[in-house]
């Protein structure tokens, strides 16, 4: 008999429990009191459980009824979620949005976009992974991610399309105890070569052997931005970091900004791109997210190509 239970019966059960009477439940559901009463009688017969005590003027949930109400409510809610997602999928909405993000992308921009994504697409799961430089492209090429937010696109495969998002400002920094931090005026490249430069890199074939902002032949190469940040603060070397990641350190004096003679006075900006397969462009939720990941206009140059090792 339990196999004959219907979603409508459970929905009616929840309405009767919430409103406190069969007549009120009927008004809420747009049906007569007699139909509600019959539906509850059928549910009790099929389940073998007395859900309501009808000895008083209004039906009162029994202990068993209260125990089953939470399950009925969860079942009704799950059914509504199922219907909503089915409507979305039928309309072309992705079942989930998986993206891969360059570690240098501004975290504040990502956070704001994700906070807005959840209420806009409540039935669409979001999957985010973080990679470095050329390694960002691989999950898009093999189909694991719908699109990438990439900083390095010098040799983009022809099957991928890209569109500009923003620029991330990079600053050269060192610990205040570092010898370069005590230099006055612009630091020439010859002097930089005497000190270890901490360089963010990856093992991607896409960017293998390519350099960006590497001034010293003495380099320590790291694939983790957090480790590089910690090494810089410890005085193990000098190097470039996203300004948003070290702004607090610069303000507190834990890091010092270096004046590098070879860099433009206007600043060093790393372009960010949305990258996706030409034949599999992002769906509605992905397009919405790309639009929200576009940074506010900056004073930096228009996006261009970046190479494979970041300063």
C-alpha positions in Angstrom: 0.0 0.0 0.0 2.9 2.4 0.7 3.9 2.2 -3.0 0.6 4.0 -3.8 1.4 7.1 -1.8 1.4 10.2 -4.0 3.2 13.6 -3.9 -0.2 15.3 -3.8 -1.1 13.4 -0.6 2.1 14.5 1.1 1.6 18.1 -0.1 -1.9 18.0 1.4 -0.6 16.5 4.6 1.9 19.3 5.0 -0.7 22.0 4.2 -3.1 20.5 6.8 -0.4 20.4 9.5 0.7 24.0 8.7 -2.8 25.6 8.6 -4.3 23.6 11.5 -7.5 22.5 9.8 -8.7 20.6 6.7 -10.8 23.6 5.6 -7.9 26.0 5.8 -5.7 23.5 3.9 -8.4 23.3 1.2 -8.4 27.0 0.8 -4.6 27.1 0.5 -4.6 24.3 -2.1 -7.7 25.5 -3.9 -9.9 22.5 -3.2 -12.8 21.6 -1.0 -12.5 20.4 2.6 -14.1 17.1 1.7 -11.3 16.4 -0.8 -8.6 17.2 1.9 -10.3 15.0 4.4 -10.6 12.1 1.9 -6.9 12.6 0.9 -5.8 12.4 4.5 -8.0 9.3 5.2 -6.4 7.6 2.2 -2.9 8.5 3.3 -3.6 7.1 6.8 -5.0 3.9 5.3 -2.1 3.4 2.9 0.5 4.1 5.5 -1.2 2.3 8.4 -0.5 5.3 10.6 -3.0 7.6 12.2 -1.7 11.1 11.4 -4.4 13.3 13.0 -6.4 13.0 16.2 -9.9 14.1 15.1 -11.6 13.9 18.5 -11.7 17.7 18.9 -13.0 20.5 16.7 -9.7 20.8 14.7 -7.5 17.9 13.7 -4.3 17.6 15.8 -1.2 15.8 14.8 -0.5 12.6 16.6 3.0 11.8 17.7 3.5 9.6 14.7 2.1 12.4 12.5 4.7 14.8 13.9 7.4 12.3 13.3 6.4 11.8 9.7 5.8 15.5 9.0 9.4 16.4 8.6 9.9 13.6 6.1 6.8 14.7 4.1 8.0 18.3 4.1 11.5 17.3 2.9 9.9 15.1 0.1 7.7 18.0 -1.1 10.7 20.4 -1.0 12.8 17.9 -3.0 10.1 17.5 -5.5 9.8 21.3 -6.0 13.6 21.5 -6.4 13.4 18.7 -9.0 10.8 20.5 -11.0 12.6 23.9 -10.8 15.9 22.3 -12.0 14.1 20.4 -14.7 12.6 23.6 -16.0 16.0 25.3 -15.9 17.7 22.4 -17.8 14.9 22.3 -20.4 15.6 26.0 -20.9 19.3 25.4 -21.6 20.7 26.1 -18.1 23.8 24.0 -17.3 23.4 21.2 -14.7 26.5 22.7 -13.0 29.2 25.3 -13.7 32.8 24.2 -13.4 35.5 26.8 -13.8 39.3 26.9 -13.3 40.8 30.2 -12.1 44.3 31.6 -12.3 45.7 32.0 -8.8 46.6 35.7 -9.6 42.9 36.6 -10.2 41.6 39.2 -7.6 39.9 37.2 -4.9 37.6 40.1 -4.0 36.2 40.0 -7.6 35.7 36.2 -7.4 34.0 36.4 -4.0 31.6 39.1 -5.1 30.6 37.1 -8.2 30.1 33.9 -6.3 28.0 35.6 -3.6 25.7 36.9 -6.3 25.7 33.6 -8.2 24.0 31.6 -5.5 20.7 33.4 -5.4 20.7 33.9 -9.1 21.1 30.2 -9.9 20.1 28.3 -6.7 19.8 24.9 -8.4 23.1 25.1 -10.2 26.2 23.8 -8.3 29.4 25.8 -8.7 32.8 24.0 -8.9 35.9 26.1 -8.7 39.6 25.0 -8.9 42.7 27.1 -8.9 45.8 26.6 -11.0 48.8 28.6 -12.1 49.6 30.2 -15.4 49.5 27.8 -18.3 48.1 25.0 -16.2 44.8 26.9 -16.1 44.1 25.9 -19.7 44.4 22.1 -19.3 41.0 21.5 -17.5 39.2 23.4 -20.3 40.9 21.4 -23.0 40.1 18.0 -21.5 36.5 19.0 -20.7 36.6 19.1 -16.9 35.8 22.8 -16.8 33.4 24.9 -18.8 35.8 27.9 -18.9 39.0 29.3 -17.5 40.0 32.6 -16.1 43.5 32.7 -17.4 46.4 35.1 -17.1 48.7 33.4 -19.6 47.4 32.8 -23.1 50.5 33.2 -25.3 50.0 30.1 -27.4 46.3 29.5 -27.1 45.2 26.4 -29.0 43.0 27.2 -32.0 40.0 25.4 -30.6 39.7 27.8 -27.7 38.2 31.3 -27.7 39.0 34.1 -25.3 37.5 37.4 -24.2 39.1 40.0 -22.0 38.1 40.5 -18.4 40.5 42.8 -16.6 44.1 43.5 -15.6 45.6 42.5 -12.3 48.3 44.9 -11.1 51.6 43.2 -10.0 54.1 44.9 -7.7 57.6 44.0 -6.9 58.2 43.5 -3.2 60.6 42.3 -0.6 60.9 42.1 3.2 62.1 45.3 4.8 65.1 43.3 6.0 66.1 42.5 2.4 69.1 44.3 0.9 67.0 45.6 -2.0 64.5 47.2 0.3 67.2 49.5 1.6 68.0 50.9 -1.9 67.2 54.4 -2.8 65.9 55.3 -6.2 65.2 52.9 -9.1 67.0 49.6 -8.9 68.9 48.6 -12.1 68.7 45.1 -13.5 72.4 44.5 -12.8 71.7 44.9 -9.1 68.6 42.7 -9.2 70.7 39.9 -10.7 72.7 39.7 -7.5 69.7 38.5 -5.5 67.4 35.5 -5.6 64.1 36.3 -7.4 61.1 34.2 -6.3 59.2 33.3 -9.5 55.7 31.8 -9.8 55.8 29.0 -12.4 54.0 25.8 -13.5 54.8 22.5 -15.3 52.4 23.2 -18.2 53.7 22.5 -21.7 51.7 25.5 -22.9 54.0 27.9 -21.1 57.2 25.8 -20.7 60.3 27.9 -21.2 58.6 31.2 -21.4 59.4 34.1 -19.0 57.5 37.1 -17.8 59.2 39.7 -15.6 62.2 37.6 -14.7 65.2 39.8 -14.1 67.6 37.7 -12.1 69.5 34.6 -13.2 69.2 33.5 -9.6 65.6 32.2 -9.3 63.6 30.0 -6.9 60.6 28.7 -8.7 57.4 28.0 -6.9 54.0 26.8 -8.1 52.1 28.0 -5.0 51.3 31.7 -4.5 50.8 31.2 -0.8 54.3 29.8 -0.4 55.8 32.6 -2.5 54.1 35.1 -0.3 55.4 33.5 2.9 59.0 33.3 1.4 58.9 37.0 0.5 57.8 38.0 4.0 60.6 35.8 5.4 63.2 37.7 3.4 64.2 34.6 1.2 64.1 36.7 -2.0 62.3 39.4 -3.9 59.5 39.0 -6.5 56.2 40.1 -7.9 52.8 39.7 -6.2 49.3 40.8 -7.0 48.7 44.1 -5.4 45.5 43.0 -3.8 47.3 40.1 -2.1 50.0 42.2 -0.5 48.2 45.5 0.1 47.9 44.8 3.9 51.5 43.8 4.1 52.6 47.0 2.3 50.4 49.1 4.6 51.8 47.4 7.8 55.4 47.5 6.6 55.8 43.7 6.5 56.7 44.0 2.8 58.3 46.9 0.9 57.5 47.9 -2.7 60.6 47.9 -4.9 61.2 50.6 -7.5 62.5 48.6 -10.5 64.1 50.7 -13.2 63.2 48.3 -16.0 59.5 48.4 -15.3 57.1 51.1 -16.6 56.2 53.9 -14.2 52.6 53.3 -15.0 52.8 50.0 -13.3 52.9 46.3 -14.3 49.5 44.8 -15.3 48.8 41.2 -16.1 45.8 40.7 -18.4 43.0 38.2 -17.4 40.9 36.4 -20.0 37.9 34.1 -20.0 38.8 31.1 -22.1 36.5 28.4 -23.4 36.0 25.9 -26.3 34.7 27.5 -29.4 32.4 24.5 -30.0 31.2 24.4 -26.3 30.7 28.0 -25.2 29.4 28.6 -21.7 25.6 28.3 -21.1 23.4 31.0 -19.4 24.9 30.5 -15.9 28.4 30.5 -17.2 27.9 33.6 -19.3 26.3 35.3 -16.3 29.4 34.4 -14.2 31.9 35.7 -16.9 30.1 39.0 -16.9 30.4 39.3 -13.1 34.1 38.3 -13.2 34.9 41.3 -15.4 36.9 43.6 -13.1 36.0 47.3 -12.9 37.9 49.4 -15.4 41.5 50.0 -14.3 44.2 52.5 -15.2 46.3 49.7 -16.7 46.8 48.9 -20.3 44.3 46.9 -22.4 44.7 43.2 -22.0 47.4 41.5 -24.0 49.4 38.3 -23.9 51.4 37.1 -20.9 54.2 34.6 -20.8 54.8 31.6 -18.7 56.6 32.5 -15.5 55.3 35.4 -13.4 57.8 37.6 -11.5 
